Amino acid sequence: MEKLVSLCKRKGFIFQSSSIYGGVNGCWDFGPLGVELKRNLKEHWWYRFVLSRDDMVGLDASILMHPRVWEASGHIEQFHDILVDCKECKKRFREDHLEQDSCPECGGELSEPRAFNSMLKTKMGVSEETGVETYLRPETCQSIFVDFKDVCTSTRVKIPFGIAQMGKSFRNEVNPRNFIFRSREFEQMEIEFFCREEEEELWFDRWKDDIWQWYLDIGIREEKLRWFEHPKETLAHYSKRTIDVEYEYPFGWGELQGLANRGAYDLTQHSQFSGKDLSYFDADLKERYFPSVIEPSAGADRTVLAVLCDAYAEETVKEEQRVIMRFHPQLAPIKAAILPLVKKDGLAEIAGDLEKKWRSFFTTYYDQAGAIGRRYRRMDEIGTPFCICVDYETKENDTVTVRERDSMEQVRMPVSEVPAYILKQCSIRPVCC
Ligand code: GAP
């Protein structure tokens, strides 16, 4: 984990937020490579679960919502962590994490447990007196329920269908930790899938298969994944059943995504609290009802962390060590590096021109500094799947070599064939060329 955190900082994947001011606990910044990786991951998810399906629509709602939303959702009453304080060192711990945290180190006596709401409060409005207190949303899904009627009337969706949303959520975590695994500001990718009550289990099982398959398709090794079924006693207040996909991080198994059966809880609650009827009229059954909801809810940051952990490898090649990030080509921040074999004899100019031309098709990187072997290693370390080398033969017959990151094999091909070759392997959407 230490090596990975250091690589992420050194190469520009992830930085600590506000580090020049000493940092902010539980907040992280995605650097130039990290932002591309995360964007690719989210685009992959959006394409798979929204654009390529005919039973899903998207939403991008505001983070700030009416304060009553959080009463109706149960967050004001129920979204608590149980905390204990150490009377000696004054540190605060989550009671359910005491064992993992193996603390307090000072051996001090612990206070009685008490509830602490995990939502982050804020104030909307220009003056202290008239400002309205509300919260930064602790989950993205509530706006899906609140906007349910608007989505139904503005589109032609018919049950069974889903609404998907990705975006920031905020939780005042007591002990943010394990790099970007548990933070105070993070991104969720959530789906609320609405169906008839009698089809709840059917859709739960379908979603179970679909989300599992997605992790395999983004390149996560299956042996690093497992299911965890929440016992009835520990289910969240809205849930009839929840299972989690867990990933084996270097620090142990951790939740990547929850799959919950929320029943009709949320639409019923919001109908009661808002006074607006959020039931659904089923034209086929000629009846009105509150649909059941199956919710796959994933964390974008935790998935990025799983992708980073899964990709990291150290290898010895011809007695030389190389660090390699084996990202799936569709997720890799940079798809292809364009490298002149040497700077002289016009090779740098040819390579530079190709890089400019190809930049509009896929993310590229131009590098002419140092021996070609060193440049290949630099690209391996940031997970660039292809290195295209412009050499003397390029001048003669308009061909280049394309080196594949994992096998290190090189194939020679005409310059004109390169874009289609790269796009075929790196594009998230199928390429029709
Ligand atoms: N709407 C349901 C919901 O929010 P959750 O299990 O509390 O369920 C869903 O959160 C996902 O959001 C988790 O599986 C995790 O990937 C991510 N997540 C939750 N809290 C997080 C945190 N503090 N830091 C990073 N990711 C978090």
Residues whose N, C-alpha, C, O or C-beta is under 5 A from the ligand:
A	BS01	GAP	P138 E139 C141 R171 E173 I180 F181 R182 S183 F186 Q188 E255 L256 Q257 G258 S297 A298 G299 R302
